[in-house]
Amino acid sequence: MVISDPTTGKAKQVTVSGPQASALVGLRIGDEVDGTLLGMPGVKLVIRGGSDRSGAPMRPDLPGPVKRRLLLSQGPGFRPKKKGLRKRKLVRGNTISEDIVQINMVIKQGEKAVEHG
């Protein structure tokens, strides 16, 4: 897990396994997760993406935990060198499965203010 804090601009890596990891299986990009699952009580985390063992990135517009070769003109998964360039690239769907090894999360904005207020 890579957890980013947009207020400070810092990211922290957290390793999860066992029941913590199985609780994340089935969640999608954009879903909110309670921070107590990862040892950060009182914080809500939003899933922004991830990648699998082979490095294929997750795409929010591809439903399910599938692995497909899509014709891409922009990211995630492809950065064109010239304008109008398209390429077929291997990408993952928007649902977390057992094959996903990295999950990118962001701390939800305004959570700290709600916590103290």
C-alpha positions as a LaTeX table, in Angstrom:
\begin{tabular}{lrrr}
\hline
Residue & $x$ (\AA) & $y$ (\AA) & $z$ (\AA) \\
\hline
Met1 & 0.00 & 0.00 & 0.00 \\
Val2 & 1.23 & 3.47 & $-0.83$ \\
Ile3 & $-0.64$ & 6.10 & 1.21 \\
Ser4 & $-0.28$ & 9.72 & 0.05 \\
Asp5 & $-1.10$ & 12.82 & 2.07 \\
Pro6 & $-1.95$ & 15.71 & $-0.28$ \\
Thr7 & $-1.59$ & 18.36 & 2.45 \\
Thr8 & 2.08 & 17.55 & 3.14 \\
Gly9 & 2.92 & 16.01 & $-0.24$ \\
Lys10 & 4.45 & 12.95 & 1.43 \\
Ala11 & 3.79 & 9.27 & 0.76 \\
Lys12 & 4.17 & 6.32 & 3.11 \\
Gln13 & 4.48 & 2.64 & 2.26 \\
Val14 & 2.59 & 0.14 & 4.41 \\
Thr15 & 2.78 & $-3.64$ & 3.98 \\
Val16 & $-0.46$ & $-5.54$ & 4.58 \\
Ser17 & $-1.06$ & $-9.28$ & 4.59 \\
Gly18 & $-3.51$ & $-11.86$ & 5.86 \\
Pro19 & $-6.95$ & $-10.63$ & 6.94 \\
Gln20 & $-6.07$ & $-6.97$ & 6.26 \\
Ala21 & $-5.28$ & $-7.77$ & 2.62 \\
Ser22 & $-8.34$ & $-9.99$ & 2.18 \\
Ala23 & $-10.57$ & $-7.13$ & 3.43 \\
Leu24 & $-9.41$ & $-5.04$ & 0.46 \\
Val25 & $-10.18$ & $-7.70$ & $-2.18$ \\
Gly26 & $-13.28$ & $-6.74$ & $-4.15$ \\
Leu27 & $-12.98$ & $-2.99$ & $-3.59$ \\
Arg28 & $-12.80$ & $-0.65$ & $-6.60$ \\
Ile29 & $-10.96$ & 2.52 & $-7.57$ \\
Gly30 & $-12.77$ & 5.43 & $-5.91$ \\
Asp31 & $-14.01$ & 3.43 & $-2.90$ \\
Glu32 & $-13.38$ & 4.75 & 0.61 \\
Val33 & $-11.63$ & 2.61 & 3.22 \\
Asp34 & $-11.49$ & 3.22 & 6.96 \\
Gly35 & $-7.94$ & 3.94 & 8.12 \\
Thr36 & $-8.23$ & 1.70 & 11.20 \\
Leu37 & $-7.79$ & $-1.26$ & 8.82 \\
Leu38 & $-4.24$ & $-0.02$ & 8.11 \\
Gly39 & $-3.35$ & 1.34 & 11.56 \\
Met40 & $-4.44$ & 4.93 & 10.90 \\
Pro41 & $-7.55$ & 5.46 & 13.08 \\
Gly42 & $-9.85$ & 8.39 & 12.36 \\
Val43 & $-8.77$ & 8.76 & 8.73 \\
Lys44 & $-10.66$ & 7.87 & 5.55 \\
Leu45 & $-8.59$ & 6.64 & 2.59 \\
Val46 & $-9.67$ & 6.72 & $-1.07$ \\
Ile47 & $-8.36$ & 4.10 & $-3.51$ \\
Arg48 & $-6.77$ & 5.81 & $-6.55$ \\
Gly49 & $-5.17$ & 2.89 & $-8.40$ \\
Gly50 & $-2.54$ & 0.18 & $-8.22$ \\
Ser51 & $-0.62$ & $-2.40$ & $-10.20$ \\
Asp52 & $-0.23$ & $-6.17$ & $-10.41$ \\
Arg53 & 2.82 & $-8.48$ & $-10.23$ \\
Ser54 & 3.84 & $-7.82$ & $-13.83$ \\
Gly55 & 3.51 & $-4.04$ & $-13.44$ \\
Ala56 & 0.25 & $-3.63$ & $-15.35$ \\
Pro57 & $-1.58$ & $-0.57$ & $-13.95$ \\
Met58 & $-5.22$ & $-0.50$ & $-12.87$ \\
Arg59 & $-7.58$ & 1.64 & $-15.00$ \\
Pro60 & $-10.74$ & 3.17 & $-13.53$ \\
Asp61 & $-12.68$ & 2.80 & $-16.82$ \\
Leu62 & $-12.20$ & $-1.00$ & $-17.14$ \\
Pro63 & $-14.74$ & $-2.84$ & $-14.93$ \\
Gly64 & $-13.87$ & $-5.97$ & $-12.94$ \\
Pro65 & $-10.61$ & $-7.66$ & $-11.89$ \\
Val66 & $-9.71$ & $-8.53$ & $-15.50$ \\
Lys67 & $-6.46$ & $-8.17$ & $-17.44$ \\
Arg68 & $-6.92$ & $-6.82$ & $-20.97$ \\
Arg69 & $-4.94$ & $-5.36$ & $-23.86$ \\
Leu70 & $-6.56$ & $-2.01$ & $-24.67$ \\
Leu71 & $-5.82$ & 0.57 & $-27.37$ \\
Leu72 & $-4.76$ & 3.59 & $-25.31$ \\
Ser73 & $-4.13$ & 7.20 & $-26.28$ \\
Gln74 & $-3.42$ & 8.48 & $-22.76$ \\
Gly75 & $-2.72$ & 7.26 & $-19.20$ \\
Pro76 & $-2.92$ & 5.49 & $-16.89$ \\
Gly77 & $-0.80$ & 2.87 & $-18.56$ \\
Phe78 & 0.50 & 4.84 & $-21.55$ \\
Arg79 & 2.32 & 8.14 & $-22.08$ \\
Pro80 & 2.35 & 9.10 & $-25.77$ \\
Lys81 & 5.57 & 10.61 & $-27.14$ \\
Lys82 & 3.73 & 12.44 & $-29.96$ \\
Lys83 & 0.27 & 13.94 & $-30.25$ \\
Gly84 & $-2.27$ & 11.44 & $-31.60$ \\
Leu85 & $-0.15$ & 8.36 & $-30.88$ \\
Arg86 & $-2.11$ & 5.25 & $-29.81$ \\
Lys87 & $-0.79$ & 1.91 & $-28.64$ \\
Arg88 & $-2.20$ & $-1.39$ & $-27.41$ \\
Lys89 & $-1.09$ & $-1.92$ & $-23.79$ \\
Leu90 & $-1.79$ & $-4.51$ & $-21.09$ \\
Val91 & $-3.83$ & $-3.06$ & $-18.19$ \\
Arg92 & $-5.86$ & $-4.27$ & $-15.20$ \\
Gly93 & $-9.50$ & $-3.59$ & $-14.32$ \\
Asn94 & $-10.70$ & $-1.29$ & $-11.55$ \\
Thr95 & $-11.40$ & $-4.04$ & $-8.98$ \\
Ile96 & $-8.77$ & $-5.27$ & $-6.50$ \\
Ser97 & $-8.01$ & $-9.00$ & $-6.70$ \\
Glu98 & $-5.38$ & $-11.32$ & $-5.23$ \\
Asp99 & $-3.05$ & $-10.50$ & $-8.14$ \\
Ile100 & $-2.73$ & $-6.81$ & $-7.21$ \\
Val101 & 0.53 & $-6.19$ & $-5.32$ \\
Gln102 & 0.45 & $-2.39$ & $-4.97$ \\
Ile103 & $-2.55$ & $-0.23$ & $-4.08$ \\
Asn104 & $-2.31$ & 3.56 & $-4.21$ \\
Met105 & $-4.44$ & 5.43 & $-1.67$ \\
Val106 & $-4.94$ & 9.09 & $-0.78$ \\
Ile107 & $-6.03$ & 10.53 & 2.57 \\
Lys108 & $-9.44$ & 12.12 & 2.03 \\
Gln109 & $-9.29$ & 15.94 & 2.14 \\
Gly110 & $-10.90$ & 17.60 & 5.15 \\
Glu111 & $-10.75$ & 14.53 & 7.39 \\
Lys112 & $-8.44$ & 16.14 & 9.96 \\
Ala113 & $-10.73$ & 19.20 & 10.27 \\
Val114 & $-13.80$ & 17.00 & 10.80 \\
Glu115 & $-11.92$ & 14.95 & 13.38 \\
His116 & $-11.07$ & 17.95 & 15.61 \\
Gly117 & $-14.18$ & 20.04 & 14.94 \\
\hline
\end{tabular}
